[in-house]
């Protein structure tokens, strides 16, 4: 076991693909390093981590339901406290989220930092000033990890940074094993086309375009749709479903502890994002040999 202290920075765990990567990577690192501290406000996910991982954060419910920026700021204070600890001088920060906050704090304390970028910059960088700011900060990181070759090309183009491509970890045995569990969705043996979408209900994931497409074909194709996720767009999506009389065909559910049995039961997975890193759900659908329709968004799906 290595003595170096690893500090994982992930302020807001929200149940998506990035989070599943987080669980796999943290649990793997806990077998290699003696001290792994995870900084987050999302303590409700504690059960997914090895007992060797120390979770540092808060149980404040107000913060749990707050926006990401407030979580980044609170967790930045916890990160500073960790770096002030003189018991273990050899520290490395591994940031999964709120990278700008983590990089600046790491540089102030002279600490090494590895950051993992999750979304293609062409999707969220608007304006030359913002681009220049992120370029300047990301260049301070010791290593930037991206999760697809197209993503690596984009990072080079936008920020003039040579990132390292490491694909998302996938536990194929676990996915296949969990896929055989019973589920309450898609269990009926109807002739309806069973369509699944998994992702945060936010503008980036663009589920509204799926609903608009389904509205156009509702009289031509017999389908049932499940959208799995949570987020600020939930009301807008539900309103669209209600206004267009699609309630009998389309249902929105929260993230499931085991999404794989539902994924196995669908006929087709539809991914509609405007921009991505590399969506885990596409890889997981491939593991279960599912048909996939995906937007050709930057950068992972390509």
C-alpha positions as CSV (number, residue, x, y, z in Angstrom):
1,X,0.0,0.0,0.0
2,X,1.3,3.5,-0.9
3,X,1.6,6.2,1.7
4,X,0.6,9.1,-0.5
5,X,-2.7,10.7,0.5
6,X,-5.2,11.0,-2.3
7,X,-7.9,13.7,-2.0
8,X,-10.9,13.1,-4.3
9,X,-12.8,16.3,-5.0
10,X,-16.4,15.6,-6.1
11,X,-18.8,18.2,-4.5
12,X,-22.1,17.0,-6.0
13,X,-22.8,13.3,-6.6
14,X,-26.0,13.1,-8.7
15,X,-26.3,9.5,-9.8
16,X,-25.2,9.6,-13.4
17,X,-22.3,8.2,-15.5
18,X,-19.6,10.4,-14.0
19,X,-20.7,9.1,-10.6
20,X,-20.5,5.5,-11.6
21,X,-16.9,6.2,-12.8
22,X,-16.2,7.8,-9.4
23,X,-17.4,4.7,-7.5
24,X,-15.3,2.4,-9.6
25,X,-12.1,4.6,-9.5
26,X,-12.3,5.4,-5.8
27,X,-12.8,1.8,-4.8
28,X,-9.9,0.7,-7.0
29,X,-7.6,3.4,-5.6
30,X,-8.5,2.3,-2.0
31,X,-6.8,-1.0,-2.8
32,X,-3.6,0.8,-3.7
33,X,-3.3,3.8,-1.2
34,X,-3.6,3.8,2.5
35,X,-5.4,7.2,2.7
36,X,-8.3,8.2,0.4
37,X,-10.4,11.1,1.4
38,X,-13.5,12.0,-0.6
39,X,-14.8,15.6,-0.4
40,X,-18.5,15.9,-1.2
41,X,-21.8,17.1,0.2
42,X,-23.6,14.0,-1.2
43,X,-23.2,11.7,1.8
44,X,-26.3,9.7,0.8
45,X,-24.0,7.8,-1.6
46,X,-21.7,6.6,1.1
47,X,-22.8,2.9,0.7
48,X,-21.3,2.8,-2.8
49,X,-17.8,3.4,-1.5
50,X,-15.3,1.1,0.2
51,X,-15.1,1.5,4.0
52,X,-11.5,2.4,3.5
53,X,-12.5,5.7,1.9
54,X,-13.0,8.6,4.4
55,X,-15.9,10.9,3.3
56,X,-15.4,14.5,4.3
57,X,-18.3,16.9,3.9
58,X,-21.6,17.9,5.4
59,X,-25.1,16.3,5.9
60,X,-26.8,19.7,5.5
61,X,-30.0,19.0,3.5
62,X,-30.2,22.6,2.3
63,X,-26.8,22.1,0.6
64,X,-27.9,18.8,-0.7
65,X,-30.7,20.4,-2.6
66,X,-28.7,23.5,-3.6
67,X,-27.1,24.3,-6.9
68,X,-23.7,23.1,-7.9
69,X,-21.8,26.4,-7.4
70,X,-22.9,26.5,-3.7
71,X,-21.6,22.9,-3.3
72,X,-18.3,23.8,-5.0
73,X,-17.8,26.7,-2.6
74,X,-18.6,24.7,0.5
75,X,-16.4,21.8,-0.6
76,X,-13.6,24.2,-1.4
77,X,-13.4,25.1,2.3
78,X,-13.2,21.4,3.2
79,X,-10.4,21.0,0.6
80,X,-8.5,23.8,2.2
81,X,-8.9,22.2,5.6
82,X,-7.5,18.9,4.2
83,X,-4.5,20.7,2.7
84,X,-3.8,22.5,6.0
85,X,-3.4,19.1,7.7
86,X,0.4,18.7,8.3
87,X,0.2,15.0,9.3
88,X,0.6,13.8,5.7
89,X,2.7,16.1,3.5
90,X,2.5,14.0,0.4
91,X,-0.9,14.8,-1.0
92,X,-2.4,14.6,-4.5
93,X,-5.8,16.0,-5.4
94,X,-7.9,14.1,-8.0
95,X,-10.8,16.4,-9.1
96,X,-13.9,15.0,-10.8
97,X,-15.9,18.2,-10.7
98,X,-15.5,21.9,-9.9
99,X,-12.1,21.6,-11.5
100,X,-11.5,25.4,-11.5
101,X,-12.0,25.6,-7.8
102,X,-9.7,22.6,-7.1
103,X,-6.9,23.7,-9.4
104,X,-6.7,27.2,-7.9
105,X,-6.6,25.8,-4.4
106,X,-4.0,23.2,-5.3
107,X,-1.7,25.8,-6.8
108,X,-2.1,28.1,-3.8
109,X,-0.9,25.3,-1.5
110,X,1.7,23.9,-4.0
111,X,-0.1,20.6,-4.2
112,X,-0.2,18.3,-7.2
113,X,-3.5,18.0,-9.0
114,X,-5.0,15.6,-11.5
115,X,-8.3,16.7,-13.1
116,X,-10.8,14.7,-15.0
117,X,-12.8,16.6,-17.6
118,X,-16.3,15.3,-18.3
119,X,-17.9,17.4,-21.0
120,X,-16.7,18.5,-24.4
121,X,-15.7,22.2,-24.3
122,X,-17.5,23.0,-27.6
123,X,-20.8,22.5,-25.7
124,X,-20.3,24.9,-22.8
125,X,-17.5,27.3,-23.9
126,X,-19.2,30.5,-25.2
127,X,-17.1,33.5,-25.9
128,X,-13.3,34.1,-26.2
129,X,-13.0,35.5,-22.7
130,X,-14.4,32.4,-21.1
131,X,-12.3,30.3,-23.3
132,X,-9.1,32.2,-22.4
133,X,-10.0,32.0,-18.6
134,X,-10.4,28.2,-18.7
135,X,-7.3,27.7,-20.8
136,X,-5.3,29.7,-18.3
137,X,-6.6,27.7,-15.3
138,X,-6.5,24.2,-16.9
139,X,-2.8,24.8,-17.9
140,X,-2.0,25.0,-14.1
141,X,-3.1,21.3,-13.6
142,X,-0.4,18.7,-13.5
143,X,-2.5,16.2,-15.6
144,X,-5.8,16.6,-17.4
145,X,-7.7,13.3,-18.1
146,X,-10.3,13.0,-20.8
147,X,-12.3,10.0,-21.8
148,X,-12.3,9.8,-25.6
149,X,-10.0,10.5,-28.5
150,X,-12.4,13.1,-29.9
151,X,-12.5,14.8,-26.5
152,X,-8.7,14.9,-26.5
153,X,-8.7,16.6,-29.9
154,X,-11.2,19.2,-28.7
155,X,-9.2,19.9,-25.5
156,X,-6.1,20.5,-27.7
157,X,-8.1,22.8,-30.1
158,X,-9.8,24.8,-27.4
159,X,-7.2,25.1,-24.6
160,X,-3.9,24.1,-26.4
161,X,-3.4,21.4,-23.7
162,X,-2.2,17.8,-24.3
163,X,-4.6,15.8,-22.2
164,X,-4.4,12.1,-21.4
165,X,-7.1,9.8,-22.8
166,X,-8.3,7.2,-20.3
167,X,-11.5,5.5,-21.2
168,X,-14.3,5.1,-18.6
169,X,-14.0,2.0,-16.4
170,X,-16.6,-0.6,-17.1
171,X,-17.4,-3.6,-14.8
172,X,-18.9,-5.9,-17.4
173,X,-19.4,-8.8,-15.0
174,X,-21.3,-6.6,-12.6
175,X,-23.5,-5.0,-15.3
176,X,-24.5,-8.4,-16.7
177,X,-25.1,-9.9,-13.3
178,X,-27.4,-7.0,-12.2
179,X,-29.2,-7.0,-15.5
180,X,-30.9,-10.3,-14.6
181,X,-32.6,-8.9,-11.5
182,X,-36.4,-8.4,-11.7
183,X,-37.7,-4.9,-12.4
184,X,-41.1,-3.2,-12.4
185,X,-40.6,-1.5,-15.7
186,X,-40.8,-2.9,-19.3
187,X,-41.9,-6.3,-17.8
188,X,-45.1,-6.6,-19.8
189,X,-44.9,-8.7,-23.0
190,X,-46.6,-6.3,-25.3
191,X,-45.8,-5.5,-28.9
192,X,-44.9,-2.0,-28.0
193,X,-41.5,-0.7,-28.9
194,X,-39.7,-0.2,-25.5
195,X,-37.6,2.9,-25.6
196,X,-35.3,4.0,-22.8
197,X,-33.4,7.3,-22.1
198,X,-31.1,7.6,-19.1
199,X,-29.5,11.0,-18.0
200,X,-29.8,14.1,-15.9
201,X,-32.9,16.1,-16.7
202,X,-31.0,19.2,-17.7
203,X,-30.7,21.2,-21.0
204,X,-27.4,19.5,-21.9
205,X,-29.1,16.0,-22.0
206,X,-31.8,17.4,-24.3
207,X,-34.6,15.0,-23.6
208,X,-37.1,17.5,-25.0
209,X,-36.0,16.6,-28.5
210,X,-36.9,13.0,-27.9
211,X,-40.4,14.0,-26.7
212,X,-40.8,16.2,-29.8
213,X,-39.8,13.3,-32.1
214,X,-42.2,10.9,-30.3
215,X,-45.0,13.4,-30.6
216,X,-44.6,13.3,-34.4
217,X,-44.8,9.5,-34.6
218,X,-47.3,8.7,-31.8
219,X,-50.0,7.8,-34.4
220,X,-47.6,5.6,-36.5
221,X,-45.7,3.6,-34.0
222,X,-46.9,1.8,-30.9
223,X,-44.3,2.6,-28.2
224,X,-43.7,2.9,-24.5
225,X,-40.9,5.2,-23.2
226,X,-39.1,5.4,-19.9
227,X,-36.9,8.4,-19.1
228,X,-34.7,7.8,-16.1
229,X,-33.1,10.8,-14.3
230,X,-33.7,13.8,-12.2
231,X,-33.0,17.5,-12.6
232,X,-34.3,21.0,-13.2
233,X,-36.0,20.2,-16.5
234,X,-38.3,17.6,-15.0
235,X,-41.3,20.0,-14.8
236,X,-40.8,21.2,-18.4
237,X,-40.7,17.6,-19.7
238,X,-43.7,16.6,-17.7
239,X,-45.7,19.6,-18.9
240,X,-44.8,18.7,-22.5
241,X,-45.9,15.1,-22.0
242,X,-49.2,16.3,-20.5
243,X,-49.9,19.0,-23.0
244,X,-49.4,16.6,-25.9
245,X,-51.4,13.7,-24.3
246,X,-48.4,11.4,-24.1
247,X,-49.0,10.3,-20.5
248,X,-50.0,6.7,-21.5
249,X,-46.8,6.3,-23.5
250,X,-44.1,8.1,-21.6
251,X,-43.1,7.9,-17.9
252,X,-40.3,9.7,-16.0
253,X,-38.7,8.0,-13.1
254,X,-35.8,8.8,-10.7
255,X,-32.4,7.2,-11.0
256,X,-32.5,3.6,-10.0
257,X,-29.9,1.8,-7.8
258,X,-29.8,-0.8,-10.5
259,X,-30.5,0.6,-14.0
260,X,-29.1,-2.5,-15.8
261,X,-32.2,-4.7,-15.4
262,X,-34.3,-1.9,-17.0
263,X,-31.7,-1.4,-19.7
264,X,-31.7,-5.1,-20.5
265,X,-35.5,-5.1,-20.9
266,X,-35.7,-2.2,-23.4
267,X,-35.6,-2.6,-27.1
268,X,-33.6,0.6,-27.9
269,X,-31.6,3.1,-25.9
270,X,-31.9,6.7,-27.2
271,X,-29.3,9.2,-26.2
272,X,-30.1,12.9,-27.0
273,X,-27.3,15.0,-25.5
274,X,-26.1,18.3,-27.0
275,X,-22.5,17.6,-25.8
276,X,-20.8,15.0,-23.8
277,X,-17.5,13.5,-22.7
278,X,-18.1,9.8,-23.2
279,X,-21.5,8.6,-21.9
280,X,-21.2,5.5,-19.8
281,X,-24.7,4.5,-20.7
282,X,-23.7,3.9,-24.3
283,X,-21.0,1.6,-23.2
284,X,-23.3,-0.2,-20.8
285,X,-25.9,-0.6,-23.5
286,X,-23.3,-2.2,-25.7
287,X,-22.3,-4.6,-22.9
288,X,-26.0,-5.7,-22.8
289,X,-26.1,-5.8,-26.7
290,X,-28.8,-3.2,-27.0
291,X,-29.7,-1.2,-30.1
292,X,-28.6,2.4,-29.7
293,X,-29.7,5.7,-31.3
294,X,-27.5,8.6,-30.3
295,X,-27.1,12.3,-31.2
296,X,-23.8,12.9,-33.0
297,X,-22.8,15.4,-30.4
298,X,-19.2,16.3,-29.4
299,X,-17.4,14.3,-28.5
300,X,-17.7,10.7,-27.0
301,X,-20.6,9.2,-29.0
302,X,-18.8,9.8,-32.3
